[in-house]
Amino acid sequence: MRVFVTGGTGTIGSAVVTELLANGHTVLGLARSDSSAAALQTAGAQVLRGSTADLDVLRAGAAQTEGVISLAFGRDYGSPDAVAASMAEESAAMAALGAELLGSDRPIVTVSGTPWIRGRPSTEQDPLPTEGPVAARAHSVNALLDLASRGVRSSAVRMPRTVHDHGTGGFAGLLTDMARTAGVSGYPGDGTQRWPAVHARDAAVLFRLALEKAPAGTAWHAVADEGDTVRDIATVIGRRLGLPVESRPVEDFGPFGPIFAMDQPASSAHTRAALGWQPTGPSLLADLENLQP
């Protein structure tokens, strides 16, 4: 299958491109910069220049391929306004890609997060939250899944709070960056809240499986570790960086503070049984041992 991939040079995207190429697919990757284009070409992908704000370019990429994996998202997490702008751009991009695929029965796989459910791990059957700081993303993902009734084999891979590779990435990566800046490895509250995690290579396998065989309108959980406590995560970060470990006020963690403070484990039992996905990569706590001082 020839696959159009957006966000193909990020932590998840680069692993997805490698996974697709290793399993007989060809890749057309969206690149907004010379460095992204070079990375895609080095990996063995073809390049389409543009960004997710270029809706005509997105339509052209979808039109000339047999499937789409939409991964691109802004990298500015410094303020609520920046995050909101990234979600708005992502929503418009997914709407454009979905419209191009109407009536074709071609697959499109997008990315979202595992939901928070009080008192238990979330499952694939739980709805995404349509209120709160990331509600706009839930609305755009739900709109794409609704295209299943209009001849689009749409599916969503829900990612845990940390997608890691060599100790970097996701919420744990943000904690590491904050620790380097603050000189202390901090965690919000008492640190007993749990975050799910997955290695990037394992997540990439699930994106390929969803592209190849997920039924229309379905959601899947790329969860390898159901939930590590944030205190345990911060403890490994502190030890590897040689920094003290302590609880910090939620406000110290910026716009993600309220999310960081939530207990949010997630299950992937249905995904493993239905799609045959079996993660094999290192756990988050093991991977964090790769951090360098």
Protein Blocks (a to p, Z undefined) as FASTA:
>chain_A
ZZddehilbmklmmmmmmmmmnopacddddfbfklmmmmmmnopacdeddfklmmlmmmm
mmmpcbdcdfbdcfbfkbfklmmmmmmmmmmmmmmmmmmmgonlpacdddddddddehia
cdfklccdfedjklmmmmmmmmmmmmmmnopacddddddfbdceehiacjklmmmmmmmm
nopacdehjhlaccddddfklmmmmmmmmmmmpcehiacdddfblbacfklmmmmmmmmn
opacddddfklnojmlmmmmpccddcfklmmmmnopacfbdcfklmmmmpcZZ
